[in-house]
C-alpha cells in the first residue's frame, strides 16, 4: 500500500479461509485430521482468538448457523448486519409480508393478466440461500389474493441440509398446497443445475428448459415419486435431475415469476437467463416475455428488477474506510468466492472503491470439487505474489 507521504507503508493481508472452522473434537473433523504444518505453526506461535459466526452475533435468528455470505458481509461492515432471513421472518410474523409493495404488484399483475404465478426457489430450511417458510408464505399470499394458477418450482438443497432430506420439505410444501386448496409443485431440480454460480451454462440450461419449455429428462406423477426415482438413480438432493411433476406448467408470455432466494450469488445466472434479452450464455429455444419477475432481495445493481427487500446501506465499511484514507486495496479470489470478497464484503456494492483493484482467478472446471479439493488456491497465491 502506498500514499502521497514519503513514509513506507507495510502491506497488510486479510486472508479468509472460507469454511475453515474450529472444533477440538476430532470426530468427523477434516481440519483436525489434516496435515497443516504452516497453520499449526501460526496457531502455536502467534496470538489468536475465536469469534462467533452464527445466530444473533451476525444478524441471524437464534439457532441459525452462519454462512459464507453472512460472514463476509459482517467482516466488511465491521458491525452486526441484520440479514434478509431475519427481516423476512419478522415480516411474515407481523403480517407485513403480504403488504410488501413488490410482492403485491407481482400478484396483482398475474391476476390482471390472467396468467400463472411461478414461485421458484431453494426448498430448504437451511436458511443460507432461502427458507421453505418464505415459499409457503408466498404461496399463501397468492392464494389469498384469489390466484388459481400457482406453480412452485422447487430447487432441492442437500448442501446446507443433509444430502437426502428433501422428502420432508416436499411433504411440507404439498401439505401447504392441500390446505390452501390451490397451487401445486410443478417441477423439482437439484441446485447443482438451477443455482450454479461458475458460468457452467450447460447446467443452467437444463433448469432453464425445464422452466420455460416443460422439457426435462424425467417426469413423475408427484414430487415424492420424482424424488424417490432420483434416489433410485443414485442422485442426492443437490444433483436431482430436472423432473416435470404432472402436467407441464412452463412459463408463458404474460406470466409472473417470483424468485424466493434471498441470497444473490446463486440466483443470478438463472435470473439472467430468464430476464436478460442480451443473454448469451446459451441459445434459448424459448424466451417467454414475463410480465413481472420479482426477486425477494436485490441480486445486484445490474439487475433492473423489482425486489421485495432491499439491503440496508452500510456506510464506512472496511473497503470504504481504506479508500477514504487514500490507501490501495486488492480483492482477489477464485470464481466461487469472488462475489464474497467483492460484492458481499462491500455490503452489496458492485463497483470498486477508488484505489481498489480486483483479480478473478477461474475456479477449476471439474464436476465436483472433491475431484480437486485444493481448487485454485495455488493460482490465487501465485497471482497475489506476482
C-alpha positions in Angstrom: 0.0 0.0 0.0 1.2 3.5 -0.8 0.1 7.1 -0.4 1.4 10.5 -1.0 3.7 10.5 2.0 7.3 9.5 1.8 6.9 7.0 4.7 6.8 3.4 3.6 3.6 1.6 4.5 3.8 -2.1 5.3 1.3 -4.2 3.3 -1.3 -6.0 5.3 -3.0 -9.2 4.2 -6.5 -10.2 5.4 -6.7 -13.9 4.5 -10.1 -15.6 4.8 -10.2 -19.4 4.9 -13.8 -19.8 3.9 -15.5 -22.7 5.7 -12.5 -23.3 8.0 -13.9 -23.8 11.5 -12.6 -24.7 14.9 -13.7 -27.7 17.0 -11.5 -29.7 19.4 -13.4 -32.9 18.9 -11.6 -34.8 16.1 -14.6 -36.9 15.1 -15.8 -36.0 11.6 -13.4 -33.1 11.7 -11.4 -32.8 8.5 -9.4 -29.8 9.8 -8.3 -31.7 12.9 -7.1 -34.7 10.8 -5.4 -32.7 8.1 -1.6 -32.2 7.8 -1.2 -28.4 8.1 2.2 -27.5 9.4 2.0 -23.8 8.4 -1.3 -23.4 10.1 -0.2 -25.3 13.2 2.9 -23.1 13.4 1.0 -19.9 13.2 -1.6 -21.1 15.7 1.1 -22.0 18.3 3.4 -19.1 17.8 1.1 -16.0 17.4 -1.8 -14.6 19.3 -5.2 -15.8 18.2 -8.8 -15.7 19.3 -12.2 -17.3 18.4 -15.3 -15.4 17.3 -18.9 -16.5 17.0 -20.1 -16.6 13.4 -23.7 -17.6 13.8 -27.1 -16.6 15.3 -27.6 -13.0 16.6 -23.9 -12.2 16.6 -24.1 -11.9 12.8 -27.7 -10.8 12.5 -29.3 -14.2 12.1 -32.2 -15.7 14.0 -31.5 -17.7 17.2 -30.4 -21.2 16.3 -29.5 -20.3 12.7 -26.0 -21.3 11.6 -23.8 -18.8 9.8 -22.7 -19.0 6.2 -20.2 -17.6 3.8 -22.2 -14.6 2.6 -23.1 -13.5 6.2 -19.5 -13.9 7.3 -18.1 -11.7 4.6 -20.8 -9.1 5.0 -20.2 -8.7 8.7 -16.4 -8.7 8.3 -16.7 -6.0 5.6 -19.2 -3.9 7.7 -17.3 -4.2 10.9 -20.6 -4.4 12.8 -23.6 -6.7 13.1 -25.7 -6.6 9.9 -29.2 -8.0 10.2 -29.8 -10.5 7.4 -32.5 -10.8 4.9 -33.6 -14.1 6.5 -34.3 -12.3 9.8 -36.1 -9.4 8.0 -38.4 -11.7 6.0 -39.1 -13.9 9.0 -40.2 -10.9 11.0 -42.3 -9.6 8.1 -44.1 -12.9 7.9 -44.6 -12.9 11.7 -46.1 -9.4 11.8 -48.1 -9.7 8.6 -46.3 -7.0 6.6 -45.0 -9.7 4.2 -48.4 -9.8 2.4 -48.4 -5.9 2.2 -44.9 -5.8 0.6 -45.3 -3.5 -2.4 -43.2 -5.6 -4.8 -44.9 -8.8 -3.9 -48.4 -7.2 -4.0 -47.6 -5.9 -7.5 -46.4 -9.3 -8.7 -49.6 -11.0 -7.5 -51.8 -8.2 -8.9 -50.1 -8.4 -12.3 -50.7 -12.1 -12.5 -54.3 -11.6 -11.5 -54.9 -8.8 -14.0 -53.3 -10.7 -16.9 -55.0 -14.0 -16.1 -51.5 -15.6 -16.2 -49.8 -18.0 -13.9 -47.7 -17.1 -10.9 -44.5 -19.2 -10.8 -42.9 -19.4 -7.3 -39.3 -20.6 -7.6 -36.5 -21.1 -5.1 -34.5 -23.4 -2.9 -36.9 -25.5 -0.9 -35.0 -25.9 2.3 -34.9 -24.9 5.9 -31.2 -24.3 5.6 -31.5 -20.5 5.8 -28.4 -19.9 3.8 -30.0 -19.1 0.4 -33.6 -19.3 1.2 -36.1 -20.7 3.7 -39.1 -23.0 3.0 -41.3 -20.9 5.3 -40.9 -18.0 2.9 -42.0 -20.1 -0.1 -45.0 -21.2 2.0 -45.9 -17.6 2.8 -45.7 -16.5 -0.8 -47.9 -19.4 -1.8 -50.5 -18.4 0.8 -50.3 -14.8 -0.3 -51.1 -15.7 -3.9 -53.9 -18.0 -3.0 -55.4 -15.5 -0.6 -55.4 -12.9 -3.4 -57.5 -15.3 -5.5 -55.0 -16.6 -7.9 -55.9 -20.0 -9.4 -52.8 -20.9 -11.4 -49.9 -21.0 -8.9 -46.9 -23.2 -9.7 -44.0 -23.9 -7.4 -40.6 -24.8 -9.0 -38.7 -26.5 -6.1 -34.9 -26.5 -6.3 -33.6 -29.1 -3.9 -30.7 -28.5 -1.4 -28.5 -31.2 0.0 -25.6 -28.8 0.8 -27.0 -26.7 3.6 -29.2 -29.6 4.7 -28.5 -33.4 4.8 -27.9 -34.9 1.3 -31.2 -36.8 1.3 -33.6 -34.7 3.3 -35.8 -33.2 0.6 -38.7 -35.7 1.2 -39.7 -33.9 4.3 -39.6 -30.4 2.7 -41.6 -31.6 -0.3 -44.1 -33.2 2.1 -44.5 -29.9 4.0 -45.0 -28.0 0.8 -47.6 -30.4 -0.6 -49.4 -30.2 2.8 -49.5 -26.4 2.4 -50.9 -26.7 -1.1 -53.5 -29.1 0.1 -54.5 -26.9 3.0 -54.8 -23.8 0.7 -56.7 -25.7 -1.9 -54.7 -24.1 -4.8 -51.2 -24.3 -6.0 -49.1 -27.3 -6.9 -45.5 -28.4 -7.2 -44.7 -28.2 -11.0 -41.0 -29.2 -11.1 -38.2 -30.4 -9.0 -34.5 -30.0 -9.7 -31.2 -30.1 -7.8 -29.5 -26.8 -7.0 -26.5 -28.1 -9.0 -28.4 -27.2 -12.1 -30.6 -24.3 -11.1 -28.2 -22.4 -8.8 -24.8 -22.6 -10.5 -22.5 -19.6 -9.9 -19.5 -20.5 -12.0 -20.8 -19.9 -15.5 -21.5 -23.6 -16.1 -24.2 -22.7 -18.6 -24.7 -26.3 -19.7 -26.1 -26.9 -16.2 -28.2 -23.8 -16.1 -29.7 -24.6 -19.5 -31.2 -27.8 -18.1 -33.1 -25.9 -15.4 -34.0 -23.1 -17.9 -35.5 -25.6 -20.4 -37.4 -27.2 -17.5 -38.9 -23.8 -16.5 -39.6 -22.4 -19.9 -40.4 -25.4 -22.1 -41.6 -28.0 -19.7 -38.7 -30.1 -21.0 -36.8 -32.4 -18.7 -35.1 -35.8 -18.6 -37.7 -37.2 -16.3 -41.4 -36.9 -15.4 -43.3 -38.1 -12.3 -46.9 -38.1 -11.1 -45.9 -36.4 -7.8 -42.9 -34.7 -6.3 -42.4 -37.5 -3.8 -42.4 -40.1 -6.7 -40.0 -37.9 -8.6 -37.6 -37.7 -5.6 -37.8 -41.4 -4.9 -36.9 -42.1 -8.6 -34.0 -39.8 -8.3 -32.7 -41.6 -5.2 -33.1 -44.9 -7.1 -30.8 -43.4 -9.8 -28.2 -42.7 -7.1 -28.8 -38.9 -7.0 -28.7 -36.9 -3.8 -30.9 -33.8 -3.4 -28.3 -31.4 -4.9 -28.0 -33.5 -8.0 -31.6 -34.5 -8.7 -32.1 -34.2 -12.4 -34.8 -31.9 -13.8 -38.2 -33.6 -13.3 -41.6 -32.4 -14.5 -44.4 -33.1 -12.0 -47.8 -34.0 -13.5 -48.9 -31.8 -16.4 -46.1 -29.4 -17.6 -46.5 -25.9 -16.4 -43.9 -24.0 -18.4 -43.6 -20.2 -18.1 -45.7 -18.4 -20.8 -45.8 -14.9 -22.2 -47.6 -12.7 -19.6 -46.9 -15.0 -16.7 -45.3 -13.7 -13.5 -42.3 -15.2 -11.6 -41.1 -14.6 -8.0 -37.7 -15.9 -7.0 -37.7 -16.6 -3.3 -33.9 -16.9 -2.8 -32.7 -14.0 -0.7 -29.0 -14.7 -1.3 -27.8 -13.3 -4.6 -24.8 -15.2 -5.8 -26.5 -18.5 -6.8 -29.6 -16.7 -8.0 -28.0 -14.5 -10.6 -27.3 -16.9 -13.5 -30.8 -18.4 -13.9 -32.3 -15.0 -13.4 -30.2 -13.5 -16.1 -31.2 -16.4 -18.5 -34.9 -15.8 -17.7 -34.9 -11.9 -17.9 -32.0 -10.6 -20.0 -32.7 -10.0 -23.7 -29.0 -9.8 -24.4 -28.1 -13.0 -22.6 -25.5 -15.1 -24.4 -24.7 -18.0 -22.0 -26.5 -20.5 -24.3 -29.0 -20.5 -27.1 -32.6 -20.2 -25.7 -35.1 -22.2 -27.6 -37.9 -20.1 -25.9 -37.7 -16.8 -24.2 -41.1 -16.1 -22.5 -41.9 -12.5 -22.1 -42.8 -12.4 -18.4 -45.0 -9.6 -17.3 -43.2 -9.4 -14.0 -40.1 -11.0 -12.5 -39.7 -10.1 -8.8 -36.8 -11.2 -6.6 -37.0 -11.5 -2.8 -33.9 -9.4 -2.4 -31.6 -7.4 -4.7 -29.4 -9.6 -6.9 -27.1 -6.7 -7.8 -27.1 -3.2 -9.3 -27.0 -4.6 -12.9 -30.4 -6.3 -12.4 -33.2 -3.8 -13.1 -35.9 -6.0 -11.5 -38.4 -5.3 -8.7 -37.3 -6.7 -5.4 -39.2 -7.1 -2.2 -36.5 -6.4 0.4 -33.5 -4.1 -0.4 -30.3 -4.3 1.5 -29.6 -1.8 4.3 -27.0 0.8 3.3 -23.6 0.1 5.0 -21.5 3.2 5.4 -17.8 3.4 6.2 -17.2 -0.3 5.9 -13.8 -1.8 5.5 -13.3 -1.0 1.8 -14.8 2.5 2.0 -12.6 3.3 5.1 -9.4 2.1 3.4 -10.3 4.1 0.3 -11.1 7.3 2.2 -7.6 7.1 3.8 -6.1 7.2 0.3 -4.7 3.7 0.5 -4.8 1.0 -2.1 -6.5 -2.4 -1.7 -6.7 -5.6 -3.7 -9.6 -8.1 -3.6 -8.5 -11.4 -5.0 -10.3 -14.8 -5.1 -11.3 -17.6 -7.4 -14.7 -17.6 -9.1 -16.5 -19.5 -6.4 -15.6 -16.8 -3.8 -15.1 -13.8 -5.9 -18.6 -12.3 -5.1 -17.8 -12.8 -1.4 -14.6 -10.7 -1.3 -16.2 -8.0 -3.6 -20.0 -7.7 -3.6 -20.7 -9.1 -0.1 -17.7 -7.7 1.7 -18.6 -4.3 0.3 -22.1 -4.5 1.7 -23.8 -5.3 -1.6 -21.9 -2.7 -3.6 -20.9 -3.9 -7.1 -18.5 -1.1 -8.1 -14.9 -1.0 -6.7 -13.9 1.9 -4.4 -11.3 4.4 -5.6 -7.9 2.7 -5.1 -9.5 -0.8 -5.2 -8.2 -3.4 -7.7 -9.8 -6.8 -8.2 -8.4 -10.1 -9.6 -10.6 -13.0 -10.5 -8.9 -16.4 -10.8 -11.0 -19.1 -12.6 -12.2 -22.0 -10.4 -11.2 -25.4 -11.8 -13.7 -26.9 -14.3 -14.5 -30.2 -12.5 -17.9 -31.7 -11.9 -17.5 -31.6 -8.1 -14.6 -30.1 -6.0 -13.8 -33.4 -4.2 -12.1 -34.2 -7.5 -9.8 -31.1 -7.0 -10.1 -30.1 -3.3 -7.3 -27.6 -3.5 -9.4 -25.8 -6.1 -7.4 -22.7 -7.3 -5.5 -22.0 -4.1 -2.1 -22.2 -5.7 -3.1 -20.0 -8.6 -4.6 -17.4 -6.3 -1.3 -17.4 -4.3 0.8 -17.0 -7.4 -1.3 -14.0 -8.6 -1.1 -12.4 -5.2 2.7 -12.8 -5.1 3.2 -11.6 -8.6 
